């Protein structure tokens, strides 16, 4: 299993970004996590054949989606706030908030 993120970068408050995660191998459930400086890693969105789930901190602003033909999971982030600044990771999720394969991470900086 390999996961490779892309799409991070600097963005102004109120702006949008779309992160991509190319996932190879068996990835029934894929999640997006983030870790801000000095804070614990936080699961923010997951997707599997049963549906999608979001953390309260991003609900209504972020959308996770999947294109199986491209083996890619997306995270569309709208109405970004400074507190969304973090390194964002995609991962294969095998249980609630538990993941076993991780991407390298992509930095998102909102100013």
N, C-alpha and C positions, 0 to 999 in steps of 0.2 A: 504494500500500500504506500502510495506517495501522494502528497498534497503540496501544491505550490500556489502561493497567494500572489496577487498583483493588484495594482490599482490605488495603492495608498499615496499620500502626499500632503502638501499643505492646502488648506482651504479656509475661506473666510467663514465666520459665524453666519449661520443661516443658509449656507451653501450645501451642495450635494456632492457625493462621491459614490462610485460603484466599485466594490471590491470583487475580485474573481478568485476562485479557487479551483484549479484543475486537479481532479481527484482520480487517481488510477488504482486499480485493484478493487476489492470488495468494500464498498462504502454505502451500507444500507442507510445509516443515519450520519449526517454531516452537520457539524455545528460551527458557529463562529463564536470566538471568545475574544476578550480584550484584556490587556493589562496596562494600567496607567502607572506612572512612577510612584513608588511607595504604596501601591495598593495591590490587593490580591487579584489573581486572574478571575475574570467574570464571564460566565456563559451568557451570551446575549441572544442567540437565535439558533434554532435547530430545524432540520427538515428531514423527513423520511416519508415513505409511502402513505403513512397515516395522516400526515399534515405538517404544520409548522407551529413552532412555539417561540415566544419572545419573552425576554426579561421586561419587567415594568419600565426600566430605565430607557428602553428604546421602542416600546410598543407605540404604534401609530406613526413613527418616524422612519423606522428601518423595515425593509422587506427582504426576506430570504427567498430565493427561488433556485430552481435547478433545471439545467438543460442536459438531459441524459445523453442526447446525441453527441454533445461536446464534452461529456464527462466534467461539467463545470457547475459549480455552485456559486451563486452571486449573493452579494449583500448590497442592496441599494440603500444608501444612507441619505436622508433628507433632513432639512432643518437642523443642521449640525450645530452643536454647542461646544464651548470650550471644554466642558467636562467630558466630551467624547474623545478628546485627545488621548491616544493610547497606541500600543502595538496591537494589531489585530491578527489573530490566528484562526485558521480553519483546522478542523480536526475530525477524525472519525470518532463518533460517540458510540459507546457500547452500553452505557447505563446513564442514569440521571447525572448530568454534569461530570461524567467520567469519560475520558477519551484516551485512546491508546496510540494513535498516530497523529503527528502534528506537522503542520507546515512550518516554514521558517519565520513567518510573521511579516507584516508590512505596517509601516508607521503611518498613522493618520494624525495630523496636527491641525487643530482648529484654532484660529486666532481672530 
